[in-house]
């Protein structure tokens, strides 16, 4: 079984909204950090202000089913909402670390939030796959964590996907 | 490579141990916290607690970026669903263990395809295949199985006085479903061509389905037929049943001992070339009655290691020359040798080897060396991007290699010059060691 045709460019780079990135997350728990990231989408004009609360709620609901903190300082929270027309992603970085109830118990430093339209089943899976592929490399994750600019993050991810 | 294993039982744990030792990164999923804790104490693996049918758990285990997912819980249905989900979520390869023969049989309904799983693995069939190989091995230099046992590769020494000597291969009129791969002698080692002639003493590699290979060997390359051998199998479970089915096609008289009357009925209805005996192999009197002492080979294949050891020793006492046994617990391996059991086959080891084969990178999904390393046989998965796809074999420039068999939709075909490979096929390819790189390039996706 193969997943294709629904989206053409399946890279993580293509769906990241760099103007929504949060290079210095303030929160120290999952809920507040996810709030910051969803606000980033609103600020960037990707999600309407009226939907902000609903999107956050969807993401938190998913988080309650089981953590998306997959270990090694990485979390890939995700949810679906009608307000987006294609899969969108943003990245947040925390120097201090976030309590995310991670599988390995360690604090999270890099959060990649994905929001997909409800009917984009295949694209959603592909985005999760692309995100996992990039972030499972400890070196890539560390480079992102230590980045001080949006350009640096994008370059690291582009390099990782090109490799 | 990233591997996710569902099921922290004996099979899952032993595969995890083996892969860890080979430097792979492993995530293990099980619903039992205590089972996971026990593994964590021994191995450096990531563990995720939850059901293998739960997408949240699978996400946490990282199936979406896994190179291989192995569903080896003790429940077939969980394995099928879990492996199917994992594949749909992005795992590159997904394999499920299935015990129930109904799931392995695709004649009425193809479960594997329906669930989108790359492969269904039967420990029982693999174990039976390994036992059959050990039983047949003494008269052969090598036997290898490919394409889930559908294709066999045998290396034989051609006997003086055989019918196939001195005639160019194109005039030999071999059956359609067998190929001569390699001809080797101290002077030469060549991939067989239509004009090659076989001499006495040459080693020849035959590739094809098992029954046709056996017949070809007898008809063309042996001057005298080897004597039929008597094989007694104790235990008519899935392994014993599969083993009897494999052996009865060859030059073996097979007797299968089974203690349960209902199961005997089942076996007798399905095994037409085997004598099914309603007898308990753990009782000495019944072993004597089955004339175990006169058998050439005795196989202890009951469901219990202890019973296998006991009846194996008994068979040896009664005078049987060659004793094979299944052992599930690794602790017993040591004892077996001491009590005179010649070959011990462990389902877990057999499976582990199979899994290691699946982890080879790229298009090759299995392989082995033959003829002392002069050549290799590969099992290759044909991807839609492979350069060879769609080209008639007569137009493929393949000096030093041979596409010996194609497996398509569970059917085995020995290809002719006008056949072409299609995406989704599995091909068995024989490669001379000088042509490895050139041949590989035909199969690797661009």
Contacts between the chains, C-beta under 8 A, distances in Angstrom:
chain1	res1	chain2	res2	distance
A	1	B	87	5.8
A	1	B	88	6.4
A	1	B	116	3.5
A	3	B	88	7.6
A	3	B	90	7.5
A	65	B	56	4.9
A	66	B	50	7.2
A	66	B	56	3.9
A	66	B	57	6.7
A	66	B	59	7.6
A	66	B	60	6.0
A	67	B	60	7.0
A	68	B	59	7.2
A	68	B	60	7.6
A	70	B	59	7.9
A	70	B	60	6.1
A	70	B	62	6.3
A	71	B	46	6.7
A	103	B	46	7.2
A	103	B	48	6.4
A	103	B	60	5.8
A	104	B	46	7.5
A	125	B	64	7.2
A	125	B	88	7.1
A	125	B	89	5.8
A	125	B	90	6.0
A	126	B	90	7.3
A	128	B	59	7.1
A	128	B	64	5.0
A	128	B	89	7.4
A	128	B	90	7.0
A	129	B	64	4.3
A	129	B	65	6.2
A	129	B	89	7.3
A	129	B	90	3.5
A	132	B	62	6.0
A	132	B	64	4.7
A	132	B	65	3.6
A	132	B	90	7.6
A	133	B	64	8.0
A	133	B	65	4.6
A	136	B	2	6.8
A	136	B	62	6.7
A	136	B	65	5.2
